[in-house]
């Protein structure tokens, strides 16, 4: 591993190792207090953030490292200074770059021109750090994910893409249920299907909520992505029947609910489910730090 731009950069053995290391660091954080001693990591964010920024910042501190946050005060990357120049300059000082960008192409360009590891902290195409935290959370609850059946319902987006790739690599069964016209990117679907075939998993796409039946977990995300100005009434007309509520959880007979947050309460999920005993959302949020710490330790130990 030189960078982590997408979970598809990982072999099954590497992904399993990262999840195991995350569990080890989570259970014995004192043993890793100096793991990043003397290391400095730049966080380069074009987009606002709560969980990603805080979990990286505090996680790096817990590992004994130093974190420098650069926000979008200079505008979108590549406007004031080229992305290539940004990467090559940061590589002179930093030991790693964590980037949250609008375009996945920006992440790729940073990696191409960086002499230090680049971690994708979210792009329009993938959210691998969220994917790692989700897989860690699922492993803690369900054990061997090759025996698990997981469902994602709602808008096919960057979170869906990372979940599809990660579930496929671990051989899980994943059902993606979306309204017509809102399915994941076709090229990513093909990659996930190929990985599922390689590792013994299964990926099913459908617009029928009855395809949720038998799923152990239901995962959803916001119907309206950050920066999308589509009127809520238009969105609800398409997505209304895909809301995760008590009836949908009962239909699936699901044990758990997941959401990457932030959530629009009463829109894609009801308060009853989001705050209920089946909800794993705060476990996912906590596991962002542990999964990312395992990633940083792995990349910088090299």
Protein Blocks (a to p, Z undefined) as FASTA:
>chain_A
ZZdfbfklpcfklmmmmmmmmmmmmmmmmlmmmmmgoiacddddfbdcfklmmmmmmmmm
mnopacddddfknopehklpcfklmmmmmmmmmmbdcdddfblklmmmmmmmpcbdcdde
bdfkbcfklmmmmmmmmmmmnopaklpccddedjddfklmmmmmmmmmnopacdddddeh
iaccfklmmmmmmmmmmnopacdddfbfklmgopabdcdddfbdghiacdfklmmmmmmm
mpccfklmmmnopabdcdebiadehilpcfklmmmmkbcklmmmmmmmmmmmmmmmmmmm
ZZ
